[in-house]
Amino acid sequence: MTVADNVRDVAGRISRAAARAGRRVEDIRLIAITKKVDIDMIREAIEAGVRVFGENYLQEARGKIEAIGHGVEWHMTGHLQRNKARDAVNLFDMVQTVDSLELARELDKRARSAGRLISGLIEVNIGEEDSKSGIRSGELLPFLNSIKELNSLSIRGLMTIPPYFDDPEEVRPYFKMLRELRDKANNYGFPITELSMGMSHDFEVAVEEGATMVRIGTAIFGERRKIDVEK
Ligand SMILES: *Cc1c(COP(=O)(O)O)cnc(C)c1O
């Protein structure tokens, strides 16, 4: 299977899952996660029609983004330290991992001084796992309130990495919780729409539960090389 075969296969599975849920396939974007994936394979994915890429490590992303450019969209999908906010604003179109007020304020400040707007998703630790970053569900409304005045950071929605289960059906309740959390924020007047949820082994369930972005690595590029990447 080539990268192009995999992209076609994943796209087909997304559209079948959308059809099952009565959703429009245009409302779901495929984010190809390219951590530890080399530039040639990213180019193959672009050839196959992928338009959005997610990187987890700033150092690793920099070289790839400089080589490939901004004809495609780049999202930061790994944990971002506050002192890297300026670099992130320069490199990425969206930071999917806004997980603290301090980071939100720093991204806003850096975007303002760069004269641009940065898009963001709030990362929610939906399973309340100690090992994961993200705010707790109960913190979302106060968080959204606190960042209302930030004009250079545009929060578009929520992102989550739910607990892992071998059976994707067991993840479904967590995807549903994220969707309900977004709907609640909407009811309180916060116009967020995006739900970034679902990875290679569970994206079909995520699409059925309302994902607007699925983040796919392995199902497109194969198993990642087990190399250490400098963060
Ligand atoms: C690695 C990663 C993915 C993709 O995982 P796969 O199981 O390879 O599809 C998605 N989201 C985040 C945040 C990741 O770090």
The ligand as an ORCA input file, in Angstrom:
! r2SCAN-3c Opt
* xyz 0 1
  C       0.430     10.808     16.810
  C      -0.829     11.563     16.974
  C      -1.958     11.286     16.180
  C      -2.006     10.185     15.142
  O      -1.953      8.942     15.719
  P      -2.149      7.619     14.834
  O      -2.629      6.620     15.800
  O      -0.817      7.300     14.256
  O      -3.147      7.950     13.790
  C      -3.081     12.071     16.368
  N      -3.111     13.080     17.266
  C      -2.057     13.366     18.036
  C      -2.150     14.472     19.008
  C      -0.895     12.610     17.918
  O       0.151     12.897     18.714
*
